[in-house]
């Protein structure tokens, strides 16, 4: 990369050719304040806070958009620059309702921080006289236009990153407002409530309902973790205070999602109203009664010790951690020789013989084929990427039976039986990416092999940790009729037994290990409460094969324990040496997944 010499605040600086003044300043530790700028978004210079003085330019320039050139002389804090920034802040503060003591974001507001930085302690201009609307029609967050500074970060996030194109600006001048679908109420608009606009907002305009007035950032703790709502494995930051989860945000530094989250990952875990399982229980007669962990584990062990290997069955959820999957494999398949195991979520067809890739490989393709997958509903953050690429000119063909959320932006949508037509189109381009899911038929999988020489294949696995579950042999194909003892590890899955319980021997001994009560609780002989997503640590393998650590944010509620610990207790009771400490188990699981 070619470096050029510029002078910044009297000091010579080497900067890569073509970068902006703002980026050049950051590279040498010089802070230029910003408001509308965000490193994840394209710069637009809307707020003018980042203006600097460049020798030879007739007026101040926005450092976020102005590129450096050889010999440039820049002043970032000259009297002229400081006066301009103060004037801009004076106008912003007086234009709308920015009375900080009454705002939920006071203490966490970027506008307020700039006011303190430049000594704005009163209004130079007459204060606002017009009341702007507040849209509170969405379930998870609301929008107060009175606190908006028109930075357009929310608009750009919706358009550039989520590619949903819901938000825009309506009206002009002092009447300008952020609007959804030309002034529709948000609840009636095309808004998908992903909440990414909320995380990008620098003021109190967009506010999370659940965590409002629950504390400032410096009063809360942040724990980096991994979302367990689908197989993408988005990086998250869990915000807690006093042992309670306040909200979930995207982790800006995550290589998987870059800070973006969907509605399911950001909000839904905090609005789960299902009844928690908090104590071990044993069925005595027709009634489940509270028991100690020792009693519950002993009761299960006694049954298993007296059963044949062929009579023991295991059903496991796709959201189990690598550590839990490793111990399940060690205990059931190796220790007890019980091979009747099944995965609740199922798995995508194995196309690993083809050239496999990552989601990032989609960016270099001329054509994307989405086959047997509906990422809009099942892996929304992956659909954001696909729609972004379509916006930039990448062609998209959807091959799927039934409705598909990507069809509105696709060049064409075909039934799976017509996959040959899609392959004919793919033969006309150089680079193809195939994004496939669990609904790929054998016929379609065979047809896709024709593209092996030019395509990369990216699997969108159902469930959460399905790729690791398959690697540990948890997808053998469960046969309920032969199970006299059924051990179910549901985690947080909302599964009520379905056809399996109807096929199961009425006298079968059923163990339920889960975080939440369900219809299966009424059928269980022993109930083991497991810790949920925020209460446990463990690694997860995403659909691309990337292993990431989900970290515990709060203590388990009641007597709940992590899945791995429950399995280790049962293994000890059965005399099977399957693992000791979490660190040891985690290391062994990682080794087996290599």
C-alpha positions as CSV (number, residue, x, y, z in Angstrom):
1,X,0.0,0.0,0.0
2,X,1.4,3.4,-1.1
3,X,2.0,5.8,1.9
4,X,1.9,9.5,1.5
5,X,3.2,12.3,3.8
6,X,0.7,14.8,5.4
7,X,1.0,17.2,8.2
8,X,-1.5,17.0,11.0
9,X,-1.5,19.5,13.8
10,X,2.0,20.4,12.9
11,X,3.4,16.9,12.9
12,X,4.3,14.8,9.9
13,X,2.2,11.7,9.4
14,X,2.4,8.8,7.0
15,X,-1.0,7.7,5.8
16,X,-2.1,5.2,3.2
17,X,-3.1,6.8,-0.1
18,X,-6.9,7.2,-0.5
19,X,-7.9,7.0,3.2
20,X,-10.0,9.7,4.8
21,X,-8.5,12.4,7.1
22,X,-10.5,10.8,9.9
23,X,-9.0,7.4,9.4
24,X,-5.5,8.9,9.0
25,X,-6.0,10.7,12.3
26,X,-7.2,7.6,14.1
27,X,-4.1,5.7,12.9
28,X,-1.8,8.1,14.8
29,X,-4.0,8.5,17.9
30,X,-5.5,11.9,17.1
31,X,-9.2,12.0,18.1
32,X,-11.6,13.8,15.8
33,X,-15.1,13.9,17.2
34,X,-18.0,12.4,15.2
35,X,-21.7,11.9,15.5
36,X,-23.1,10.5,12.2
37,X,-20.0,8.5,11.5
38,X,-19.8,4.8,12.3
39,X,-17.0,2.4,11.2
40,X,-19.6,-0.1,9.9
41,X,-21.3,2.4,7.7
42,X,-20.4,4.4,4.6
43,X,-19.5,8.0,5.6
44,X,-21.9,10.8,4.5
45,X,-20.7,13.8,6.4
46,X,-24.2,14.7,7.6
47,X,-23.6,16.0,11.1
48,X,-20.5,18.2,10.3
49,X,-19.1,17.6,13.7
50,X,-15.9,16.1,12.2
51,X,-15.0,19.2,10.2
52,X,-11.3,20.1,10.1
53,X,-9.3,22.9,8.5
54,X,-7.2,21.9,5.4
55,X,-4.7,24.4,4.0
56,X,-5.8,25.6,0.6
57,X,-9.5,24.7,1.0
58,X,-11.9,27.7,1.1
59,X,-14.0,26.2,3.8
60,X,-13.9,23.5,6.5
61,X,-14.2,20.0,5.2
62,X,-15.7,16.8,6.7
63,X,-12.9,14.6,7.7
64,X,-15.0,11.4,7.4
65,X,-15.4,11.9,3.6
66,X,-12.3,14.0,2.5
67,X,-9.4,11.8,1.3
68,X,-5.8,12.7,2.2
69,X,-3.3,13.8,-0.5
70,X,0.4,14.3,-0.7
71,X,1.5,17.3,1.2
72,X,-1.8,18.0,2.9
73,X,-1.8,20.2,6.0
74,X,-4.6,19.6,8.4
75,X,-5.6,21.3,11.7
76,X,-8.1,19.3,13.7
77,X,-8.6,21.6,16.7
78,X,-7.9,25.1,15.4
79,X,-10.0,28.0,16.8
80,X,-12.0,28.1,13.6
81,X,-12.7,24.3,13.8
82,X,-13.7,24.5,17.5
83,X,-16.0,27.4,16.9
84,X,-17.7,25.6,14.0
85,X,-18.2,22.5,16.2
86,X,-19.7,24.5,19.0
87,X,-22.1,26.3,16.6
88,X,-23.2,22.9,15.2
89,X,-23.8,21.5,18.7
90,X,-25.6,24.7,19.8
91,X,-28.0,24.2,16.9
92,X,-28.5,20.5,17.5
93,X,-29.2,20.9,21.2
94,X,-31.7,23.7,20.6
95,X,-33.5,22.2,17.6
96,X,-35.3,19.4,19.5
97,X,-35.9,18.1,23.0
98,X,-32.4,17.4,24.3
99,X,-33.1,17.9,28.0
100,X,-30.6,15.3,29.2
101,X,-31.9,14.7,32.8
102,X,-35.2,13.4,31.4
103,X,-33.7,11.1,28.8
104,X,-33.1,7.4,29.3
105,X,-29.8,7.7,27.4
106,X,-28.3,10.4,29.7
107,X,-24.9,9.1,30.5
108,X,-24.7,7.0,27.4
109,X,-25.4,9.6,24.7
110,X,-22.9,10.6,22.1
111,X,-24.5,14.0,21.7
112,X,-24.3,14.6,25.4
113,X,-20.7,13.6,25.5
114,X,-19.9,16.1,22.7
115,X,-21.7,18.8,24.7
116,X,-19.5,18.1,27.7
117,X,-16.4,18.0,25.5
118,X,-17.0,21.4,24.1
119,X,-18.5,23.1,27.1
120,X,-22.1,23.4,25.9
121,X,-23.9,24.4,29.2
122,X,-26.7,26.5,27.8
123,X,-28.7,27.2,24.6
124,X,-27.5,30.0,22.4
125,X,-30.5,29.8,20.1
126,X,-34.2,29.7,21.1
127,X,-35.2,26.2,22.3
128,X,-37.5,24.0,20.3
129,X,-41.2,24.8,20.0
130,X,-42.4,21.9,17.9
131,X,-43.4,18.5,19.3
132,X,-42.4,15.6,17.1
133,X,-44.2,12.2,17.1
134,X,-43.3,9.2,19.2
135,X,-43.8,5.8,17.5
136,X,-44.4,3.2,20.2
137,X,-46.1,0.6,18.0
138,X,-43.2,-1.9,18.0
139,X,-43.0,-4.6,20.6
140,X,-39.4,-4.3,21.6
141,X,-38.3,-0.7,21.1
142,X,-39.8,2.7,20.3
143,X,-38.7,5.8,18.4
144,X,-38.9,9.4,19.8
145,X,-38.4,11.8,17.0
146,X,-37.9,14.6,19.5
147,X,-34.4,13.3,20.3
148,X,-33.3,12.7,16.7
149,X,-30.3,14.5,15.3
150,X,-30.9,13.2,11.8
151,X,-27.5,11.5,11.7
152,X,-29.1,8.8,9.5
153,X,-27.1,6.0,11.2
154,X,-30.4,4.0,11.6
155,X,-31.3,4.6,8.0
156,X,-28.0,3.5,6.7
157,X,-27.9,0.4,8.9
158,X,-31.3,-0.6,7.6
159,X,-30.3,0.0,3.9
160,X,-26.6,-0.8,3.8
161,X,-26.3,-3.7,6.2
162,X,-29.7,-5.3,6.8
163,X,-30.7,-4.4,3.2
164,X,-34.3,-4.2,4.3
165,X,-34.9,-0.7,3.0
166,X,-37.6,0.2,5.5
167,X,-36.2,3.5,6.9
168,X,-35.7,6.8,5.1
169,X,-36.2,10.5,5.6
170,X,-39.5,12.3,5.1
171,X,-40.1,16.0,4.7
172,X,-37.2,18.5,4.7
173,X,-35.4,21.1,6.7
174,X,-36.4,21.5,10.3
175,X,-39.4,19.2,9.7
176,X,-37.3,16.3,8.5
177,X,-37.9,13.0,10.3
178,X,-36.8,9.4,10.0
179,X,-39.8,7.4,8.7
180,X,-40.7,3.9,7.8
181,X,-42.1,3.1,4.3
182,X,-43.2,6.7,3.7
183,X,-44.7,7.5,7.1
184,X,-46.3,4.2,8.0
185,X,-46.4,3.3,11.7
186,X,-43.5,0.9,12.3
187,X,-45.8,-1.9,13.4
188,X,-47.5,-1.7,9.9
189,X,-44.3,-1.3,7.9
190,X,-41.8,-3.7,6.4
191,X,-39.7,-3.3,9.6
192,X,-38.5,-6.8,10.8
193,X,-37.7,-5.6,14.3
194,X,-34.0,-6.8,14.1
195,X,-33.1,-3.8,16.3
196,X,-29.9,-3.0,14.4
197,X,-31.0,0.6,14.0
198,X,-31.4,0.7,17.8
199,X,-27.8,-0.3,18.4
200,X,-26.5,2.2,15.9
201,X,-28.5,5.2,17.3
202,X,-26.2,7.6,19.1
203,X,-28.9,9.3,21.2
204,X,-32.1,8.4,22.9
205,X,-34.2,8.4,19.8
206,X,-34.4,4.7,19.5
207,X,-34.9,3.1,23.0
208,X,-35.1,-0.5,24.1
209,X,-38.2,-1.0,26.1
210,X,-37.0,-3.7,28.5
211,X,-33.8,-2.1,29.7
212,X,-35.0,1.6,29.8
213,X,-33.9,3.3,33.0
214,X,-32.3,0.1,34.3
215,X,-28.9,1.6,34.5
216,X,-26.1,3.2,32.5
217,X,-23.3,1.4,30.7
218,X,-20.8,2.1,33.5
219,X,-23.2,0.5,36.0
220,X,-23.6,-2.7,34.0
221,X,-21.3,-5.6,33.0
222,X,-20.7,-6.9,29.5
223,X,-20.1,-10.5,28.7
224,X,-19.2,-11.6,25.2
225,X,-21.0,-14.6,24.1
226,X,-22.6,-16.4,21.1
227,X,-26.2,-16.4,20.0
228,X,-27.8,-19.8,20.2
229,X,-30.9,-19.2,18.1
230,X,-29.6,-20.6,14.8
231,X,-26.5,-22.1,13.3
232,X,-24.9,-18.8,12.1
233,X,-23.3,-18.3,15.6
234,X,-23.5,-14.5,15.8
235,X,-21.3,-12.8,18.4
236,X,-23.2,-11.1,21.2
237,X,-22.6,-8.9,24.2
238,X,-24.9,-9.8,27.1
239,X,-25.5,-6.7,29.2
240,X,-26.2,-7.5,32.9
241,X,-26.7,-5.7,36.2
242,X,-27.2,-7.1,39.6
243,X,-27.3,-10.7,38.2
244,X,-30.1,-9.9,35.7
245,X,-29.8,-9.7,31.9
246,X,-30.8,-6.2,30.7
247,X,-30.4,-6.6,27.0
248,X,-28.5,-8.3,24.2
249,X,-26.4,-6.4,21.7
250,X,-24.3,-7.5,18.7
251,X,-20.6,-7.8,19.2
252,X,-19.0,-5.3,16.8
253,X,-15.8,-7.4,16.8
254,X,-17.3,-10.7,15.8
255,X,-15.9,-12.1,12.6
256,X,-19.2,-13.9,11.9
257,X,-21.8,-11.2,12.1
258,X,-19.9,-7.9,12.6
259,X,-22.3,-6.7,15.2
260,X,-25.6,-7.4,13.4
261,X,-28.3,-9.4,15.0
262,X,-31.9,-10.5,14.1
263,X,-35.0,-10.2,16.2
264,X,-34.7,-13.8,17.4
265,X,-31.2,-13.2,18.7
266,X,-31.5,-9.7,20.1
267,X,-35.0,-9.7,21.7
268,X,-36.8,-13.1,21.9
269,X,-34.6,-14.8,24.5
270,X,-35.5,-12.0,26.9
271,X,-39.2,-12.3,26.3
272,X,-39.4,-16.1,26.7
273,X,-42.4,-16.7,29.0
274,X,-42.2,-20.5,29.3
275,X,-42.0,-22.0,32.7
276,X,-38.5,-22.8,33.9
277,X,-37.5,-26.1,35.4
278,X,-35.7,-25.2,38.6
279,X,-35.4,-28.4,40.6
280,X,-34.8,-32.1,39.9
281,X,-38.0,-34.2,40.1
282,X,-38.9,-37.9,40.3
283,X,-42.2,-39.4,39.5
284,X,-43.6,-41.2,42.5
285,X,-46.8,-42.9,41.6
286,X,-48.6,-40.5,39.2
287,X,-47.0,-37.3,40.6
288,X,-43.7,-35.6,40.0
289,X,-42.1,-34.7,43.3
290,X,-39.1,-32.6,44.1
291,X,-35.9,-34.6,44.7
292,X,-32.2,-33.9,45.3
293,X,-29.7,-34.2,42.5
294,X,-28.2,-37.3,44.1
295,X,-31.6,-39.0,44.2
296,X,-32.4,-38.1,40.6
297,X,-29.1,-39.2,39.2
298,X,-29.2,-42.4,41.2
299,X,-32.6,-43.3,39.9
300,X,-31.5,-42.9,36.3
301,X,-28.3,-44.8,36.9
302,X,-30.2,-47.7,38.5
303,X,-32.4,-48.0,35.5
304,X,-29.5,-47.8,33.0
305,X,-27.4,-50.4,34.8
306,X,-30.2,-52.9,34.5
307,X,-30.9,-52.2,30.8
308,X,-29.5,-53.6,27.6
309,X,-27.6,-51.2,25.4
310,X,-30.2,-51.6,22.7
311,X,-32.9,-50.5,25.1
312,X,-31.4,-47.1,25.8
313,X,-32.2,-44.2,23.5
314,X,-30.9,-40.6,23.4
315,X,-32.6,-37.6,21.8
316,X,-30.5,-34.5,21.9
317,X,-31.3,-30.9,20.9
318,X,-29.2,-29.1,18.4
319,X,-28.4,-26.3,20.8
320,X,-26.3,-28.5,23.1
321,X,-22.7,-27.2,23.5
322,X,-19.7,-29.0,22.1
323,X,-18.8,-30.1,25.7
324,X,-22.3,-31.6,26.3
325,X,-22.2,-33.3,22.9
326,X,-18.7,-34.7,23.7
327,X,-19.9,-36.1,27.0
328,X,-23.1,-37.5,25.5
329,X,-21.0,-39.4,22.9
330,X,-18.6,-40.6,25.6
331,X,-21.4,-41.7,28.0
332,X,-24.0,-43.2,25.7
333,X,-22.3,-44.4,22.5
334,X,-18.9,-45.3,24.0
335,X,-19.6,-46.0,27.7
336,X,-23.0,-47.7,27.5
337,X,-22.7,-48.8,23.8
338,X,-26.1,-47.2,23.2
339,X,-26.2,-46.4,19.5
340,X,-29.9,-45.5,19.3
341,X,-29.3,-41.7,19.3
342,X,-31.0,-38.9,17.3
343,X,-30.8,-35.2,16.7
344,X,-34.1,-33.2,17.2
345,X,-33.3,-30.6,14.5
346,X,-32.0,-33.1,11.8
347,X,-29.2,-31.9,9.6
348,X,-28.6,-30.7,6.0
349,X,-27.5,-33.2,3.4
350,X,-23.8,-33.9,3.4
351,X,-22.3,-32.1,0.4
352,X,-18.8,-32.0,2.0
353,X,-17.3,-33.8,-1.0
354,X,-17.8,-30.6,-2.9
355,X,-15.7,-27.5,-2.4
356,X,-16.9,-26.1,0.9
357,X,-16.8,-22.4,1.7
358,X,-17.8,-19.8,4.3
359,X,-20.5,-17.2,4.1
360,X,-17.8,-14.6,3.3
361,X,-17.2,-16.5,0.0
362,X,-20.6,-15.3,-1.2
363,X,-19.1,-11.8,-1.7
364,X,-16.9,-13.0,-4.6
365,X,-19.6,-14.8,-6.5
366,X,-21.4,-13.7,-9.7
367,X,-24.4,-15.9,-8.8
368,X,-25.9,-17.2,-5.6
369,X,-28.1,-20.3,-5.7
370,X,-30.2,-20.7,-2.5
371,X,-31.3,-24.3,-2.5
372,X,-33.7,-25.9,0.0
373,X,-33.1,-23.1,2.5
374,X,-35.1,-20.1,3.8
375,X,-32.5,-18.0,5.6
376,X,-35.0,-15.0,6.0
377,X,-36.9,-17.1,8.5
378,X,-34.3,-19.6,9.7
379,X,-30.9,-17.7,9.6
380,X,-31.9,-14.0,9.2
381,X,-28.3,-12.6,9.5
382,X,-27.3,-14.8,6.6
383,X,-30.2,-13.3,4.6
384,X,-28.9,-9.8,5.4
385,X,-25.7,-10.7,3.6
386,X,-27.5,-12.2,0.6
387,X,-29.7,-9.1,0.2
388,X,-26.7,-6.8,0.5
389,X,-25.0,-8.6,-2.3
390,X,-28.1,-8.5,-4.5
391,X,-28.2,-4.7,-3.9
392,X,-24.6,-4.6,-5.3
393,X,-25.5,-6.5,-8.4
394,X,-25.0,-10.2,-7.5
395,X,-27.6,-12.4,-9.2
396,X,-29.8,-14.6,-7.0
397,X,-31.8,-17.7,-7.8
398,X,-34.0,-19.4,-5.2
399,X,-34.7,-23.1,-5.6
400,X,-37.2,-24.1,-3.0
401,X,-40.7,-25.5,-2.6
402,X,-43.2,-23.2,-1.0
403,X,-42.8,-19.6,0.1
404,X,-39.3,-18.3,0.5
405,X,-38.4,-14.9,2.1
406,X,-35.7,-14.3,-0.5
407,X,-38.0,-14.7,-3.5
408,X,-38.9,-10.9,-3.7
409,X,-35.3,-10.0,-4.4
410,X,-34.4,-13.1,-6.5
411,X,-34.0,-13.1,-10.3
412,X,-36.2,-16.1,-10.3
413,X,-37.7,-18.7,-8.0
414,X,-37.9,-22.4,-9.0
415,X,-39.2,-25.5,-7.4
416,X,-36.6,-28.0,-6.3
417,X,-37.6,-30.4,-9.1
418,X,-36.6,-27.7,-11.6
419,X,-33.1,-27.3,-10.3
420,X,-31.7,-28.2,-13.7
421,X,-32.9,-24.8,-15.0
422,X,-30.9,-23.1,-12.2
423,X,-27.8,-25.1,-13.0
424,X,-28.1,-24.1,-16.7
425,X,-28.1,-20.5,-15.6
426,X,-25.1,-21.1,-13.3
427,X,-23.2,-22.6,-16.2
428,X,-23.2,-19.2,-17.9
429,X,-21.3,-17.4,-15.1
430,X,-17.8,-17.8,-13.7
431,X,-18.2,-17.9,-10.0
432,X,-21.2,-19.5,-8.2
433,X,-22.0,-19.9,-4.5
434,X,-24.5,-22.5,-3.4
435,X,-26.3,-21.8,-0.1
436,X,-28.1,-25.0,0.8
437,X,-30.3,-26.2,3.6
438,X,-32.0,-29.2,5.0
439,X,-34.7,-29.4,2.4
440,X,-32.3,-30.3,-0.4
441,X,-33.5,-33.5,-2.0
442,X,-31.3,-36.4,-3.1
443,X,-32.1,-35.5,-6.7
444,X,-31.1,-31.8,-6.1
445,X,-27.9,-32.8,-4.3
446,X,-26.9,-35.1,-7.2
447,X,-27.6,-32.3,-9.7
448,X,-25.5,-29.8,-7.8
449,X,-22.4,-32.0,-8.2
450,X,-22.3,-30.6,-11.8
451,X,-21.2,-27.3,-10.4
452,X,-18.3,-28.8,-8.3
453,X,-15.6,-27.2,-10.5
454,X,-16.8,-23.6,-10.3
455,X,-19.0,-23.4,-7.1
456,X,-18.4,-23.1,-3.4
457,X,-21.0,-24.8,-1.2
458,X,-22.1,-23.3,2.1
459,X,-24.4,-25.3,4.3
460,X,-27.1,-23.6,6.4
461,X,-27.6,-26.2,9.1
462,X,-30.9,-26.3,11.0
463,X,-30.7,-26.0,14.8
464,X,-27.8,-24.3,16.5
465,X,-24.8,-26.6,17.0
466,X,-25.9,-29.2,14.4
467,X,-22.5,-29.4,12.7
468,X,-20.8,-30.5,15.9
469,X,-23.7,-32.9,16.8
470,X,-23.2,-34.6,13.5
471,X,-19.5,-34.8,14.0
472,X,-20.1,-36.5,17.3
473,X,-22.4,-39.0,15.7
474,X,-25.7,-37.7,17.2
475,X,-27.6,-38.1,13.9
476,X,-27.8,-41.9,13.7
477,X,-31.6,-42.0,13.2
478,X,-33.5,-42.5,16.4
479,X,-35.8,-45.6,16.6
480,X,-38.3,-44.9,19.4
481,X,-40.0,-48.4,19.3
482,X,-36.9,-50.1,20.7
483,X,-36.2,-47.6,23.5
484,X,-37.1,-48.9,27.0
485,X,-35.2,-45.9,28.5
486,X,-35.4,-42.6,26.7
487,X,-33.0,-39.8,27.7
488,X,-34.0,-36.5,26.2
489,X,-31.6,-33.5,26.3
490,X,-33.8,-30.7,25.1
491,X,-31.8,-27.7,26.2
492,X,-34.1,-24.8,25.3
493,X,-35.9,-26.5,22.4
494,X,-39.6,-26.2,22.3
495,X,-40.3,-29.9,21.6
496,X,-43.3,-31.8,22.9
497,X,-42.6,-35.3,21.8
498,X,-44.6,-35.4,18.6
499,X,-44.9,-38.8,16.9
500,X,-42.0,-40.2,18.9
501,X,-44.0,-40.4,22.2
502,X,-46.9,-42.0,20.3
503,X,-44.5,-44.7,19.1
504,X,-42.7,-45.1,22.4
505,X,-43.4,-48.1,24.7
506,X,-46.0,-46.8,27.2
507,X,-43.9,-48.4,30.0
508,X,-40.7,-46.7,28.8
509,X,-38.7,-44.8,31.4
510,X,-38.4,-41.2,30.2
511,X,-35.7,-38.7,31.5
512,X,-36.2,-35.0,30.6
513,X,-33.2,-32.8,30.8
514,X,-34.3,-29.3,29.8
515,X,-34.4,-25.7,30.7
516,X,-38.1,-25.2,30.3
517,X,-41.3,-27.2,31.1
518,X,-43.3,-28.7,28.2
519,X,-45.9,-31.3,27.5
520,X,-43.0,-33.8,27.8
521,X,-42.7,-32.9,31.5
522,X,-46.0,-34.7,32.1
523,X,-44.6,-37.9,30.5
524,X,-41.2,-37.8,32.2
525,X,-40.2,-40.1,35.1
526,X,-37.2,-38.0,36.0
527,X,-36.8,-34.3,35.3
528,X,-33.3,-32.7,35.4
529,X,-33.2,-28.8,35.2
530,X,-30.6,-27.5,32.9
531,X,-29.1,-24.0,32.7
532,X,-30.1,-21.9,29.8
533,X,-28.1,-19.7,27.3
534,X,-27.2,-16.9,29.8
535,X,-26.4,-19.3,32.7
536,X,-23.7,-21.5,31.1
537,X,-20.4,-21.5,29.3
538,X,-19.6,-23.7,26.4
539,X,-18.3,-23.7,22.9
540,X,-20.5,-23.9,19.8
541,X,-19.6,-24.8,16.2
542,X,-21.4,-22.7,13.7
543,X,-22.6,-23.8,10.2
544,X,-19.2,-22.7,8.7
545,X,-17.3,-24.9,11.2
546,X,-16.1,-21.9,13.3
547,X,-15.8,-22.8,17.0
548,X,-16.6,-20.0,19.4
549,X,-17.1,-19.7,23.1
550,X,-20.4,-18.7,24.6
551,X,-19.7,-17.3,28.1
552,X,-21.9,-17.5,31.2
553,X,-23.4,-14.1,32.1
554,X,-25.5,-14.8,35.2
555,X,-25.8,-17.6,37.8
556,X,-28.2,-20.4,37.0
557,X,-31.7,-20.0,38.4
558,X,-32.8,-22.4,41.1
559,X,-30.9,-25.7,41.1
560,X,-30.3,-25.8,37.3
561,X,-26.9,-27.1,36.1
562,X,-25.2,-27.0,32.7
563,X,-25.8,-30.0,30.5
564,X,-22.1,-31.1,30.6
565,X,-22.1,-31.1,34.4
566,X,-25.3,-33.2,34.6
567,X,-23.8,-35.8,32.2
568,X,-20.6,-35.8,34.1
569,X,-22.5,-36.6,37.3
570,X,-24.4,-39.4,35.6
571,X,-21.1,-40.8,34.2
572,X,-19.5,-40.8,37.6
573,X,-22.5,-42.6,39.1
574,X,-22.3,-45.2,36.4
575,X,-18.6,-45.6,36.9
576,X,-17.7,-44.2,33.4
577,X,-14.7,-41.9,33.4
578,X,-16.0,-39.5,30.8
579,X,-14.5,-36.2,32.0
580,X,-13.5,-34.1,35.0
581,X,-13.3,-30.3,34.8
582,X,-14.9,-28.1,32.3
583,X,-11.5,-27.0,30.9
584,X,-10.5,-30.6,30.4
585,X,-13.8,-31.5,28.7
586,X,-13.7,-28.4,26.5
587,X,-10.1,-29.2,25.4
588,X,-11.0,-32.8,24.5
589,X,-14.1,-31.8,22.6
590,X,-12.1,-29.3,20.6
591,X,-9.5,-31.9,19.8
592,X,-12.1,-34.3,18.5
593,X,-13.7,-31.7,16.3
594,X,-10.4,-30.8,14.5
